[in-house]
Amino acid sequence: MSHKKFNPEKAERLISRKRYQELKPDILLQKLGTPPGNTILDLGCGNGFFTFPAAVGMGEKGMVIAADQSEQMLGLLGMRNPPDNVQILKVDEVELDVESDSVDAVVGITVYHEFKAPLKNLNEIDRVLKSAGKLMFLDWSPSADKERGPHLNHRLTLEQAVNDVAASGFIVDSQEHYLDDMWLIIAHKKN
């Protein structure tokens, strides 16, 4: 996450009804396929757009680690009264203060374009994931016609992200253009 970070002053739009209807976090959770009782790391969680649906999906015996660099965004998430199965965690650019082999899935919603060194981030994600753990990124496409989200030159193509994920040793399970201006990758860690 870098100079391309989201401005916390615009945080309300991240949890707008329109965004929930458009991005459908429940559908994303289904596509990820992580069953209740597991642990999901919501990387770049912001004020909790994906955190809250994931907490419901993981149930009382599961956990969501809501991780972000921004204390301001984590504060906004905390003000929304997250359920007991949400752990709020401040992280830095690459290093995650999470035990190795402890997370069943890592999810990054509109965060991949913020990575300064994607391969370092992916290696750290690999470290915290359990064997065969899953990875999901939803991010902005540079070939979009819509004028929203980060500037077009701050975005990566689906192909670039797939290449990074594969080069980091993950097996790409699916890749798609989720919306006209967003792509989705789901992968898993090799055993």
Backbone as CSV, one residue per row, in Angstrom:
resi,resn,N_x,N_y,N_z,CA_x,CA_y,CA_z,C_x,C_y,C_z
1,MET,0.845,-1.148,0.000,0.000,0.000,0.000,0.902,1.227,0.000
2,SER,0.602,2.189,-0.788,1.565,3.248,-1.044,0.899,4.597,-1.204
3,HIS,1.548,5.454,-1.965,1.042,6.772,-2.280,-0.318,6.694,-2.970
4,LYS,-0.703,5.533,-3.412,-1.970,5.346,-4.121,-3.091,4.972,-3.149
5,LYS,-2.902,5.210,-1.871,-3.879,4.817,-0.860,-5.182,5.596,-0.988
6,PHE,-6.222,4.957,-0.524,-7.542,5.566,-0.483,-7.562,6.678,0.555
7,ASN,-8.222,7.762,0.257,-8.348,8.895,1.158,-9.432,8.600,2.201
8,PRO,-9.052,8.491,3.497,-10.039,8.178,4.537,-11.194,9.173,4.634
9,GLU,-11.012,10.399,4.125,-12.098,11.370,4.165,-13.278,10.947,3.288
10,LYS,-13.043,10.003,2.397,-14.104,9.502,1.520,-14.591,8.114,1.953
11,ALA,-14.321,7.749,3.185,-14.586,6.394,3.677,-16.047,5.972,3.597
12,GLU,-16.969,6.906,3.754,-18.397,6.543,3.736,-18.791,5.862,2.429
13,ARG,-18.172,6.255,1.321,-18.547,5.642,0.044,-18.153,4.161,-0.017
14,LEU,-17.179,3.755,0.811,-16.763,2.350,0.820,-17.844,1.427,1.385
15,ILE,-18.696,1.975,2.224,-19.734,1.135,2.836,-21.127,1.597,2.421
16,SER,-21.212,2.181,1.256,-22.511,2.634,0.759,-23.357,1.446,0.298
17,ARG,-24.642,1.625,0.341,-25.570,0.592,-0.132,-25.277,0.250,-1.591
18,LYS,-25.019,1.276,-2.393,-24.735,1.062,-3.814,-23.520,0.149,-4.001
19,ARG,-22.475,0.368,-3.201,-21.265,-0.455,-3.335,-21.551,-1.906,-2.937
20,TYR,-22.312,-2.100,-1.868,-22.676,-3.464,-1.465,-23.486,-4.154,-2.566
21,GLN,-24.421,-3.419,-3.169,-25.241,-4.000,-4.231,-24.414,-4.329,-5.463
22,GLU,-23.441,-3.498,-5.750,-22.632,-3.703,-6.950,-21.564,-4.785,-6.769
23,LEU,-20.817,-4.736,-5.678,-19.710,-5.676,-5.492,-20.138,-7.006,-4.880
24,LYS,-21.270,-7.016,-4.209,-21.848,-8.239,-3.660,-20.845,-9.058,-2.828
25,PRO,-20.467,-8.565,-1.652,-19.489,-9.297,-0.843,-19.933,-10.713,-0.484
26,ASP,-21.241,-10.953,-0.373,-21.706,-12.318,-0.094,-21.390,-13.260,-1.255
27,ILE,-21.510,-12.761,-2.482,-21.157,-13.565,-3.656,-19.644,-13.804,-3.689
28,LEU,-18.871,-12.766,-3.350,-17.412,-12.925,-3.290,-17.031,-13.988,-2.259
29,LEU,-17.704,-13.981,-1.124,-17.443,-14.975,-0.086,-17.784,-16.381,-0.583
30,GLN,-18.885,-16.512,-1.325,-19.233,-17.809,-1.917,-18.167,-18.259,-2.902
31,LYS,-17.711,-17.355,-3.756,-16.684,-17.691,-4.738,-15.395,-18.129,-4.046
32,LEU,-15.062,-17.474,-2.941,-13.867,-17.840,-2.182,-13.998,-19.256,-1.631
33,GLY,-15.182,-19.607,-1.174,-15.437,-20.976,-0.724,-14.814,-21.348,0.610
34,THR,-14.571,-20.378,1.460,-14.017,-20.660,2.785,-15.174,-20.920,3.741
35,PRO,-15.251,-22.126,4.314,-16.410,-22.471,5.142,-16.404,-21.818,6.517
36,PRO,-17.561,-21.770,7.173,-17.654,-21.243,8.531,-16.654,-21.949,9.448
37,GLY,-16.182,-21.213,10.437,-15.222,-21.773,11.381,-13.782,-21.490,11.005
38,ASN,-13.550,-20.963,9.820,-12.198,-20.660,9.362,-11.807,-19.229,9.722
39,THR,-10.547,-18.900,9.414,-10.023,-17.553,9.657,-9.704,-16.890,8.327
40,ILE,-10.262,-15.703,8.136,-10.001,-14.891,6.942,-9.249,-13.641,7.365
41,LEU,-8.192,-13.325,6.638,-7.478,-12.067,6.814,-7.982,-11.108,5.741
42,ASP,-8.655,-10.051,6.173,-9.167,-9.014,5.268,-8.088,-7.940,5.184
43,LEU,-7.240,-8.046,4.156,-6.071,-7.183,4.010,-6.468,-5.864,3.360
44,GLY,-6.139,-4.762,4.028,-6.581,-3.458,3.541,-8.066,-3.294,3.777
45,CYS,-8.505,-3.691,4.961,-9.937,-3.780,5.288,-10.661,-2.440,5.282
46,GLY,-9.915,-1.344,5.412,-10.578,-0.043,5.462,-11.541,0.025,6.624
47,ASN,-12.731,0.523,6.354,-13.738,0.644,7.414,-14.686,-0.552,7.465
48,GLY,-14.309,-1.644,6.818,-15.001,-2.901,7.039,-15.973,-3.374,5.983
49,PHE,-15.858,-2.889,4.760,-16.784,-3.303,3.703,-16.911,-4.824,3.615
50,PHE,-15.790,-5.542,3.564,-15.824,-7.001,3.465,-15.777,-7.662,4.846
51,THR,-15.239,-6.973,5.824,-15.068,-7.542,7.163,-16.381,-8.026,7.760
52,PHE,-17.410,-7.209,7.681,-18.680,-7.564,8.323,-19.364,-8.759,7.655
53,PRO,-19.497,-8.809,6.318,-20.061,-10.014,5.701,-19.212,-11.259,5.965
54,ALA,-17.877,-11.094,5.979,-17.001,-12.240,6.251,-17.196,-12.737,7.679
55,ALA,-17.381,-11.816,8.634,-17.606,-12.218,10.027,-18.881,-13.045,10.159
56,VAL,-19.921,-12.636,9.448,-21.167,-13.415,9.447,-20.911,-14.781,8.815
57,GLY,-20.221,-14.798,7.682,-19.947,-16.042,6.969,-19.084,-17.020,7.746
58,MET,-18.151,-16.516,8.544,-17.259,-17.400,9.311,-17.906,-17.892,10.602
59,GLY,-18.965,-17.232,11.031,-19.702,-17.679,12.208,-18.936,-17.465,13.501
60,GLU,-19.557,-17.862,14.601,-18.988,-17.646,15.931,-17.676,-18.377,16.145
61,LYS,-17.485,-19.511,15.481,-16.259,-20.297,15.671,-15.149,-19.879,14.719
62,GLY,-15.470,-19.013,13.775,-14.468,-18.507,12.848,-13.989,-17.136,13.276
63,MET,-13.079,-16.585,12.468,-12.524,-15.281,12.794,-12.210,-14.509,11.527
64,VAL,-12.305,-13.196,11.626,-11.847,-12.305,10.572,-10.812,-11.373,11.191
65,ILE,-9.631,-11.359,10.608,-8.594,-10.417,11.014,-8.703,-9.239,10.061
66,ALA,-9.147,-8.107,10.588,-9.329,-6.887,9.794,-8.039,-6.090,9.888
67,ALA,-7.229,-6.144,8.812,-5.893,-5.561,8.833,-5.800,-4.369,7.883
68,ASP,-5.195,-3.290,8.372,-5.007,-2.108,7.531,-3.815,-1.327,8.070
69,GLN,-3.220,-0.514,7.204,-2.136,0.382,7.592,-2.659,1.641,8.255
70,SER,-3.851,2.024,7.924,-4.397,3.306,8.354,-5.109,3.195,9.704
71,GLU,-4.539,3.865,10.705,-5.200,3.899,12.010,-6.563,4.577,11.898
72,GLN,-6.658,5.570,11.026,-7.921,6.285,10.842,-9.010,5.341,10.311
73,MET,-8.670,4.532,9.312,-9.657,3.590,8.768,-10.020,2.522,9.800
74,LEU,-9.023,2.029,10.535,-9.315,1.038,11.576,-10.189,1.638,12.673
75,GLY,-9.976,2.911,12.971,-10.835,3.594,13.943,-12.276,3.672,13.462
76,LEU,-12.451,3.966,12.175,-13.801,4.008,11.595,-14.452,2.635,11.637
77,LEU,-13.671,1.599,11.385,-14.189,0.227,11.469,-14.624,-0.055,12.907
78,GLY,-13.786,0.293,13.868,-14.107,0.060,15.273,-15.368,0.775,15.716
79,MET,-15.620,1.968,15.170,-16.819,2.733,15.517,-18.095,2.054,15.001
80,ARG,-17.943,1.118,14.059,-19.113,0.392,13.535,-19.458,-0.823,14.391
81,ASN,-18.786,-0.989,15.519,-19.044,-2.083,16.462,-18.960,-3.456,15.813
82,PRO,-17.763,-3.860,15.380,-17.632,-5.175,14.758,-17.975,-6.293,15.746
83,PRO,-18.428,-7.426,15.229,-18.766,-8.548,16.109,-17.523,-9.108,16.809
84,ASP,-17.760,-9.965,17.790,-16.677,-10.519,18.615,-15.672,-11.343,17.823
85,ASN,-16.074,-11.864,16.657,-15.144,-12.696,15.889,-14.299,-11.879,14.905
86,VAL,-14.209,-10.571,15.133,-13.357,-9.696,14.323,-12.218,-9.192,15.194
87,GLN,-10.998,-9.406,14.727,-9.803,-8.875,15.378,-9.270,-7.752,14.494
88,ILE,-9.133,-6.564,15.059,-8.614,-5.412,14.318,-7.097,-5.362,14.498
89,LEU,-6.381,-5.230,13.380,-4.921,-5.308,13.407,-4.303,-4.249,12.509
90,LYS,-3.449,-3.408,13.087,-2.688,-2.443,12.288,-1.449,-3.155,11.745
91,VAL,-1.223,-3.011,10.457,-0.080,-3.641,9.799,0.722,-2.570,9.067
92,ASP,1.936,-2.936,8.627,2.688,-1.985,7.825,2.657,-2.428,6.364
93,GLU,3.474,-1.803,5.557,3.428,-2.001,4.099,3.437,-3.468,3.677
94,VAL,4.332,-4.246,4.235,4.454,-5.640,3.806,4.281,-6.601,4.975
95,GLU,4.955,-6.353,6.083,4.956,-7.311,7.180,3.621,-7.328,7.904
96,LEU,3.112,-8.541,8.077,1.852,-8.745,8.780,2.169,-9.364,10.134
97,ASP,1.686,-8.778,11.188,1.922,-9.303,12.529,0.925,-10.440,12.791
98,VAL,1.077,-11.489,11.986,0.196,-12.656,12.038,1.098,-13.886,12.018
99,GLU,0.754,-14.892,12.808,1.562,-16.116,12.853,1.627,-16.786,11.488
100,SER,2.743,-17.446,11.231,2.893,-18.228,10.001,1.898,-19.379,10.011
101,ASP,1.419,-19.737,8.833,0.523,-20.885,8.650,-0.693,-20.836,9.571
102,SER,-1.309,-19.657,9.723,-2.414,-19.521,10.682,-3.729,-19.070,10.068
103,VAL,-3.728,-18.716,8.780,-4.902,-18.120,8.153,-5.388,-19.029,7.018
104,ASP,-6.704,-19.207,6.933,-7.279,-20.055,5.878,-7.436,-19.326,4.553
105,ALA,-7.634,-18.005,4.603,-7.807,-17.232,3.371,-7.393,-15.785,3.608
106,VAL,-6.834,-15.180,2.563,-6.509,-13.756,2.566,-7.311,-13.114,1.442
107,VAL,-8.001,-12.023,1.778,-8.827,-11.312,0.813,-8.355,-9.863,0.741
108,GLY,-8.187,-9.362,-0.474,-7.829,-7.967,-0.688,-8.807,-7.333,-1.659
109,ILE,-9.666,-6.490,-1.158,-10.657,-5.807,-1.996,-10.108,-4.426,-2.348
110,THR,-9.885,-4.184,-3.600,-9.347,-2.928,-4.155,-8.102,-2.462,-3.400
111,VAL,-7.191,-3.411,-3.162,-5.944,-3.090,-2.476,-4.711,-3.456,-3.307
112,TYR,-4.870,-4.351,-4.272,-3.700,-4.836,-5.016,-2.961,-3.699,-5.714
113,HIS,-3.687,-2.753,-6.275,-3.049,-1.629,-6.976,-2.245,-0.736,-6.037
114,GLU,-2.449,-0.874,-4.725,-1.724,-0.062,-3.752,-0.373,-0.658,-3.359
115,PHE,-0.134,-1.924,-3.696,1.132,-2.559,-3.325,2.296,-1.907,-4.061
116,LYS,3.324,-1.496,-3.308,4.543,-0.964,-3.921,5.368,-2.093,-4.530
117,ALA,5.405,-3.232,-3.837,6.206,-4.385,-4.263,5.333,-5.640,-4.156
118,PRO,4.461,-5.872,-5.150,3.492,-6.968,-5.051,4.096,-8.333,-4.709
119,LEU,5.279,-8.644,-5.235,5.864,-9.959,-4.955,6.234,-10.093,-3.480
120,LYS,6.678,-9.020,-2.851,6.967,-9.060,-1.404,5.672,-9.258,-0.626
121,ASN,4.611,-8.543,-1.031,3.321,-8.713,-0.363,2.816,-10.144,-0.521
122,LEU,2.947,-10.689,-1.718,2.480,-12.052,-1.967,3.294,-13.072,-1.174
123,ASN,4.590,-12.849,-1.018,5.407,-13.752,-0.201,4.970,-13.718,1.257
124,GLU,4.618,-12.536,1.751,4.146,-12.425,3.133,2.776,-13.096,3.283
125,ILE,1.928,-12.948,2.286,0.632,-13.638,2.304,0.845,-15.145,2.320
126,ASP,1.781,-15.621,1.508,2.116,-17.042,1.477,2.557,-17.519,2.868
127,ARG,3.321,-16.699,3.560,3.821,-17.067,4.890,2.680,-17.276,5.888
128,VAL,1.670,-16.398,5.874,0.608,-16.488,6.881,-0.466,-17.514,6.535
129,LEU,-0.554,-17.889,5.249,-1.580,-18.858,4.837,-1.223,-20.280,5.271
130,LYS,-2.242,-21.006,5.677,-2.088,-22.434,5.937,-1.862,-23.160,4.618
131,SER,-1.444,-24.399,4.687,-1.280,-25.227,3.495,-2.597,-25.270,2.736
132,ALA,-2.543,-25.033,1.440,-3.714,-24.986,0.552,-4.651,-23.820,0.878
133,GLY,-4.174,-22.831,1.658,-4.975,-21.648,1.953,-5.291,-20.867,0.688
134,LYS,-6.343,-20.080,0.740,-6.833,-19.372,-0.444,-6.491,-17.892,-0.410
135,LEU,-6.460,-17.330,-1.593,-6.155,-15.930,-1.799,-7.176,-15.379,-2.788
136,MET,-7.717,-14.198,-2.489,-8.646,-13.553,-3.418,-8.341,-12.070,-3.496
137,PHE,-8.193,-11.580,-4.734,-8.045,-10.150,-4.984,-9.130,-9.697,-5.938
138,LEU,-9.774,-8.592,-5.579,-10.705,-7.893,-6.464,-10.127,-6.495,-6.626
139,ASP,-9.871,-6.087,-7.870,-9.253,-4.781,-8.064,-9.668,-4.158,-9.385
140,TRP,-9.194,-2.938,-9.579,-9.580,-2.099,-10.711,-8.837,-2.464,-11.984
141,SER,-9.546,-2.487,-13.085,-8.959,-2.755,-14.397,-8.556,-1.435,-15.064
142,PRO,-7.369,-1.400,-15.682,-6.964,-0.174,-16.373,-7.684,0.032,-17.709
143,SER,-8.383,-0.980,-18.183,-9.083,-0.860,-19.473,-10.537,-0.444,-19.304
144,ALA,-10.876,0.089,-18.142,-12.262,0.446,-17.849,-12.684,1.731,-18.549
145,ASP,-13.951,1.789,-18.905,-14.522,3.003,-19.467,-15.046,3.930,-18.369
146,LYS,-15.428,3.345,-17.233,-15.984,4.135,-16.140,-14.896,4.997,-15.508
147,GLU,-15.283,6.170,-15.069,-14.347,7.065,-14.412,-14.616,7.068,-12.917
148,ARG,-14.120,6.047,-12.254,-14.213,5.954,-10.802,-13.021,5.128,-10.326
149,GLY,-12.762,5.187,-9.052,-11.623,4.460,-8.527,-10.331,5.210,-8.775
150,PRO,-9.202,4.520,-8.587,-7.907,5.172,-8.757,-7.648,5.531,-10.219
151,HIS,-6.709,6.433,-10.428,-6.322,6.841,-11.780,-5.920,5.602,-12.585
152,LEU,-6.206,5.607,-13.866,-5.932,4.445,-14.720,-4.475,4.005,-14.668
153,ASN,-3.528,4.937,-14.543,-2.131,4.513,-14.529,-1.687,3.962,-13.171
154,HIS,-2.571,3.915,-12.179,-2.290,3.270,-10.896,-2.828,1.844,-10.859
155,ARG,-3.435,1.400,-11.911,-4.077,0.083,-11.947,-3.195,-0.931,-12.667
156,LEU,-3.411,-2.199,-12.362,-2.714,-3.284,-13.047,-3.733,-4.107,-13.815
157,THR,-3.287,-4.684,-14.896,-4.183,-5.547,-15.657,-4.386,-6.867,-14.913
158,LEU,-5.435,-7.548,-15.260,-5.686,-8.884,-14.728,-4.498,-9.786,-15.034
159,GLU,-3.970,-9.687,-16.233,-2.848,-10.530,-16.651,-1.611,-10.273,-15.792
160,GLN,-1.322,-9.003,-15.500,-0.172,-8.673,-14.654,-0.331,-9.290,-13.265
161,ALA,-1.513,-9.145,-12.684,-1.762,-9.674,-11.347,-1.700,-11.201,-11.340
162,VAL,-2.274,-11.843,-12.355,-2.218,-13.310,-12.453,-0.765,-13.766,-12.542
163,ASN,0.036,-13.069,-13.343,1.453,-13.424,-13.460,2.176,-13.285,-12.128
164,ASP,1.892,-12.200,-11.388,2.505,-12.013,-10.068,2.114,-13.143,-9.118
165,VAL,0.832,-13.453,-9.083,0.324,-14.488,-8.180,0.963,-15.841,-8.512
166,ALA,1.018,-16.178,-9.788,1.623,-17.452,-10.209,3.133,-17.459,-9.933
167,ALA,3.810,-16.336,-10.183,5.257,-16.245,-9.949,5.591,-16.395,-8.468
168,SER,4.637,-16.097,-7.603,4.844,-16.230,-6.166,4.536,-17.635,-5.669
169,GLY,4.222,-18.537,-6.579,4.019,-19.929,-6.209,2.590,-20.332,-5.923
170,PHE,1.645,-19.442,-6.170,0.238,-19.792,-5.984,-0.306,-20.452,-7.236
171,ILE,-1.317,-21.255,-7.071,-2.024,-21.863,-8.202,-3.306,-21.062,-8.410
172,VAL,-3.438,-20.467,-9.580,-4.597,-19.642,-9.889,-5.776,-20.564,-10.221
173,ASP,-6.832,-20.456,-9.440,-8.027,-21.281,-9.626,-9.020,-20.628,-10.579
174,SER,-9.144,-19.308,-10.491,-10.054,-18.610,-11.392,-9.615,-17.165,-11.540
175,GLN,-9.957,-16.632,-12.704,-9.702,-15.227,-13.009,-10.839,-14.764,-13.891
176,GLU,-11.341,-13.584,-13.616,-12.476,-13.099,-14.390,-12.576,-11.588,-14.309
177,HIS,-13.287,-11.046,-15.244,-13.672,-9.643,-15.178,-14.986,-9.626,-14.409
178,TYR,-14.891,-9.286,-13.123,-16.030,-9.358,-12.207,-17.076,-8.302,-12.540
179,LEU,-16.623,-7.098,-12.834,-17.458,-6.003,-13.325,-16.758,-5.425,-14.549
180,ASP,-17.398,-4.504,-15.231,-16.769,-3.890,-16.401,-15.421,-3.264,-16.076
181,ASP,-15.278,-2.754,-14.856,-14.047,-2.048,-14.507,-13.269,-2.713,-13.369
182,MET,-13.577,-3.993,-13.083,-12.888,-4.698,-11.996,-12.623,-6.147,-12.371
183,TRP,-11.463,-6.649,-11.937,-11.128,-8.061,-12.147,-11.069,-8.781,-10.806
184,LEU,-11.154,-10.116,-10.887,-11.153,-10.965,-9.701,-10.222,-12.145,-9.929
185,ILE,-9.367,-12.411,-8.953,-8.479,-13.582,-8.972,-8.713,-14.372,-7.704
186,ILE,-8.852,-15.681,-7.841,-8.857,-16.594,-6.690,-7.765,-17.623,-6.945
187,ALA,-6.931,-17.836,-5.933,-5.812,-18.772,-6.051,-5.658,-19.513,-4.742
188,HIS,-4.819,-20.542,-4.754,-4.520,-21.228,-3.498,-3.029,-21.524,-3.386
189,LYS,-2.620,-21.695,-2.163,-1.219,-21.976,-1.849,-0.927,-23.440,-2.165
190,LYS,0.215,-23.661,-2.772,0.640,-25.055,-3.012,0.890,-25.737,-1.693
191,ASN,0.601,-27.025,-1.645,0.861,-27.809,-0.423,2.346,-27.993,-0.216
